[in-house]
Amino acid sequence: MIEVRSVSVLVLLLAVSAACCVGFGFVLQQNVAQKAPLGDFLSFRLLLDLMRVPRWLGGIALMVAGMVLGAVALGKGEISLVEPLLATNLLFALALSRHQTRQPLGRQGWTGLALLAGGVTAFIVAGQPRGGSAVADPVRHWLIIGAMLGAAMVLTTYAKRSRLSWGPVLLATAAGLLYGVQDALTRVSGTRFAEGGFTELFTGWQPYGVLALGVTGLVLVQSAFETAELRMSLPALTAAQPLAGILCGVGFLGDRLHTDTGALAWEAAGLAAIVGGIVLLGLHPAMPCGAETEPTRDLQAR
């Protein structure tokens, strides 16, 4: 019991530290991406342009640090436990944004904070995520992963048609789905590495999937940051990622949750509170405004 509790505390610290790095990183990235030329929308050229700006590179460094910490947390705990904790990145993003804008939290901020924190707590306490045997059937793996990737493709397609209206929300949601699948594949990659080292790791397709999803998700996120203020994109991103990750965890990674009526009710209420808190915090006035409406924008001039 003591060992399990110590591991849970370690997972908690790792996941919250990862959320802190990711939240700070997102704000720094959006500060720069909002000034990028709109002609780079949904293009890998956008990343090449952003790489020339030290502030953006600092945001990427923080995000990578968060991903590493998150990967370690996923290696030591169930994805259904880690994902809700990673959703708290919005709290840290709001903290940095509030420092930049000098906006008070107000009723909306405190309500969103309480909903997010309370929702995470309710889901974890009621569900008590624990490990189990991963599903061996590859068909089930690909059905769930394929559904997530298919949904992301549909959202991205519609985002192209509504670039400056609902486009950023759709892109951020698509990126969140990809990041949720990426977290699941990170968990599988960690298991393969633990079983057979680098040989076992790199003979599987999962680490390459992690890389491909990470780069694709990055393009989607930066395009969303480029075309709208942070409050339009970050809530969708932050809400979609844990939902996709939990679905993968329960669907094929073997994560188990309590399924009695009372537990399911609290788990559903917890997830609803998490999403509600994310929306309230993401729409808070402290979140920095973004996208300029001029037809051309010079990134280097800023």
C-alpha positions in Angstrom: 0.0 0.0 0.0 2.8 2.4 0.9 4.6 1.6 -2.4 1.4 2.2 -4.5 0.8 5.5 -2.7 4.4 6.6 -3.3 4.1 5.8 -7.0 0.8 7.7 -7.2 2.4 10.8 -5.6 5.3 10.5 -8.1 2.9 10.2 -11.0 1.0 13.2 -9.7 4.2 15.3 -9.4 5.4 14.3 -12.9 2.1 14.9 -14.5 1.5 18.3 -12.9 5.1 19.4 -13.7 4.5 18.3 -17.3 1.3 20.3 -17.4 3.1 23.4 -16.1 5.8 23.2 -18.8 3.2 22.6 -21.6 0.9 25.4 -20.4 3.7 28.0 -20.3 5.0 26.7 -23.6 1.7 27.1 -25.3 1.4 30.8 -24.3 4.9 31.6 -25.5 4.2 29.8 -28.8 1.0 31.6 -29.4 2.6 35.0 -28.6 4.8 34.4 -31.7 2.5 32.3 -34.0 -0.2 35.0 -34.0 2.2 37.2 -35.9 3.1 34.7 -38.6 2.2 35.2 -42.2 -1.3 33.8 -42.9 0.1 32.3 -46.1 1.8 29.7 -44.0 -1.5 28.4 -42.7 -1.5 24.5 -42.4 1.9 24.4 -44.0 5.2 22.9 -42.6 6.7 26.2 -43.8 5.0 27.8 -40.8 7.3 25.8 -38.5 10.4 26.9 -40.5 9.3 30.6 -40.1 8.6 30.2 -36.4 11.9 28.5 -35.7 13.7 31.8 -36.4 12.1 33.4 -33.3 13.9 32.6 -30.0 10.7 33.1 -27.9 8.9 30.4 -30.0 11.9 28.1 -29.6 11.7 28.7 -25.8 8.0 27.7 -25.9 8.8 24.6 -27.9 11.6 23.7 -25.4 9.1 23.9 -22.6 6.6 21.8 -24.5 9.2 19.2 -25.2 10.2 19.1 -21.5 6.5 18.7 -20.6 6.2 15.8 -23.1 9.2 14.1 -21.6 7.8 14.5 -18.1 4.5 13.3 -19.3 6.0 10.3 -21.0 7.7 9.3 -17.7 4.4 9.8 -15.9 2.7 7.6 -18.5 5.4 4.9 -17.9 4.7 4.9 -14.2 0.9 5.4 -14.1 -2.2 4.6 -16.1 -3.1 6.9 -19.0 -6.6 7.3 -17.4 -4.9 8.8 -14.3 -2.3 10.9 -16.1 -4.5 12.5 -18.8 -6.8 14.4 -16.4 -3.8 15.8 -14.6 -2.2 16.9 -17.9 -5.4 18.9 -18.6 -4.4 21.3 -15.7 -1.9 22.8 -18.2 -4.6 25.4 -18.8 -4.2 26.6 -15.2 -0.6 27.4 -15.8 -1.3 28.9 -19.2 -3.8 31.2 -17.5 -1.3 32.1 -14.8 1.3 33.2 -17.3 -1.4 35.0 -19.5 -2.7 36.8 -16.4 0.8 37.9 -15.6 1.1 39.3 -19.1 -2.3 41.0 -19.3 -2.7 42.0 -15.6 -6.3 40.7 -15.7 -7.8 39.6 -12.4 -9.3 36.1 -12.1 -12.8 37.3 -11.2 -15.8 35.0 -10.8 -15.3 33.3 -14.1 -11.7 32.5 -13.4 -12.3 31.1 -9.9 -15.3 29.1 -11.1 -13.3 27.6 -13.9 -10.5 26.8 -11.6 -12.8 25.1 -9.1 -14.6 23.1 -11.9 -11.3 21.9 -13.4 -9.7 21.0 -10.1 -12.9 19.5 -8.7 -13.5 17.5 -11.9 -10.0 16.0 -12.0 -10.3 15.0 -8.3 -13.8 13.6 -8.8 -12.8 11.5 -11.8 -9.7 10.1 -10.2 -11.3 9.4 -6.8 -14.4 7.8 -8.3 -12.7 5.9 -11.1 -9.5 4.9 -9.2 -7.7 4.2 -12.5 -5.6 1.1 -12.3 -3.7 -1.1 -14.7 -4.8 -4.3 -16.3 -3.9 -6.5 -19.3 -3.7 -4.7 -22.6 -6.0 -5.9 -25.3 -4.0 -8.1 -27.7 -6.4 -7.9 -30.6 -4.9 -5.4 -33.2 -8.3 -4.8 -34.8 -9.5 -3.1 -31.6 -6.4 -1.0 -31.5 -6.8 0.2 -35.1 -10.5 0.8 -34.8 -10.0 3.2 -31.9 -6.9 4.8 -33.4 -8.5 5.0 -36.8 -11.6 6.7 -35.4 -9.5 9.3 -33.7 -7.3 9.9 -36.8 -10.4 10.0 -39.0 -12.2 12.5 -36.8 -9.0 14.7 -36.8 -8.9 14.6 -40.6 -12.5 15.6 -41.0 -12.1 18.5 -38.5 -9.0 19.7 -40.4 -10.8 19.5 -43.7 -13.6 21.7 -42.4 -11.1 24.0 -40.7 -9.6 24.9 -44.1 -13.0 26.2 -45.2 -13.5 28.4 -42.2 -10.0 29.6 -41.4 -10.8 32.7 -39.5 -14.2 31.7 -37.9 -14.5 28.2 -36.5 -11.2 27.0 -38.1 -9.0 27.5 -35.0 -11.4 25.6 -32.7 -11.6 22.7 -35.2 -7.8 22.6 -35.7 -7.2 22.6 -31.9 -9.7 19.8 -31.4 -8.1 17.8 -34.1 -4.7 18.4 -32.5 -6.0 17.3 -29.1 -7.3 14.0 -30.6 -3.9 13.4 -32.2 -2.1 14.2 -28.9 -4.4 11.8 -27.0 -3.4 9.0 -29.4 0.2 10.1 -29.1 0.1 9.7 -25.4 -1.3 6.2 -25.8 1.4 5.2 -28.2 4.0 6.8 -25.9 2.7 4.5 -23.2 3.1 1.4 -25.5 6.5 2.6 -26.5 7.6 2.8 -22.9 6.4 -0.7 -22.3 8.3 -2.1 -25.3 11.4 -0.3 -24.1 11.1 -1.7 -20.6 10.7 -5.2 -22.0 13.5 -5.3 -24.6 15.4 -2.0 -24.7 16.1 0.0 -27.8 15.9 -3.1 -30.0 12.4 -3.9 -29.0 11.4 -0.2 -29.1 12.5 0.6 -32.6 11.4 -2.6 -34.2 7.8 -1.5 -33.5 5.8 1.1 -35.4 4.7 3.0 -32.2 7.7 5.4 -31.7 7.5 6.5 -35.3 3.8 7.0 -34.8 4.6 9.2 -31.8 6.9 11.3 -33.9 4.5 11.6 -36.9 1.6 12.6 -34.6 3.7 15.1 -32.7 4.8 16.9 -35.8 1.4 16.9 -37.4 -0.2 18.0 -34.2 2.3 20.8 -33.9 1.4 22.1 -37.4 -2.3 22.1 -36.5 -1.7 23.8 -33.1 0.5 26.6 -34.6 -2.0 27.2 -37.4 -4.7 27.5 -34.8 -2.6 29.9 -32.8 -1.7 31.8 -35.9 -5.3 32.6 -36.9 -7.1 33.3 -33.6 -6.6 34.3 -30.0 -5.5 31.7 -27.5 -9.0 31.6 -25.8 -10.5 30.2 -29.1 -8.0 27.3 -29.5 -6.6 26.2 -26.2 -9.8 25.1 -24.5 -10.6 22.8 -27.4 -7.1 21.4 -27.4 -7.0 20.9 -23.7 -10.4 19.2 -23.6 -9.9 16.8 -26.6 -6.6 15.4 -25.5 -7.6 13.8 -22.2 -10.9 12.5 -23.6 -9.0 10.8 -26.5 -6.3 9.5 -24.2 -8.8 8.0 -21.7 -10.7 6.4 -24.5 -7.4 4.7 -25.8 -6.5 3.8 -22.2 -9.7 2.0 -21.5 -10.2 0.8 -25.0 -7.0 -1.1 -25.6 -4.3 -0.3 -23.1 -6.0 -2.2 -20.3 -6.8 0.7 -18.0 -9.6 -0.2 -15.6 -12.1 2.1 -13.9 -14.8 1.4 -11.3 -18.0 0.7 -13.3 -20.7 0.6 -10.6 -23.5 3.0 -11.0 -22.3 5.5 -8.4 -18.8 5.5 -9.7 -19.8 6.0 -13.3 -22.0 8.9 -12.4 -19.2 10.6 -10.6 -16.7 9.9 -13.4 -19.2 11.4 -15.9 -19.7 14.4 -13.7 -16.0 14.8 -13.2 -15.3 14.7 -17.0 -18.1 17.2 -17.5 -16.7 19.5 -14.9 -13.2 19.2 -16.4 -14.6 20.3 -19.8 -16.7 23.1 -18.3 -13.7 24.4 -16.3 -11.5 24.3 -19.4 -14.0 26.3 -21.4 -14.4 28.9 -18.6 -10.7 29.3 -18.1 -9.9 29.2 -21.8 -12.4 32.0 -22.5 -11.1 34.2 -19.6 -10.2 37.7 -20.6 -6.7 37.1 -19.3 -6.0 34.8 -22.2 -4.0 36.9 -24.7 -5.6 38.2 -27.9 -4.1 37.0 -31.1 -4.6 37.0 -34.8 -4.2 40.2 -36.6 -6.5 40.7 -39.5 -4.1 42.4 -42.0 -3.7 40.3 -45.2 0.1 40.1 -44.7 2.1 39.9 -41.5 5.9 40.0 -41.2 7.0 37.7 -38.5 10.6 39.0 -38.4 9.5 42.7 -38.2 7.9 41.9 -34.8 
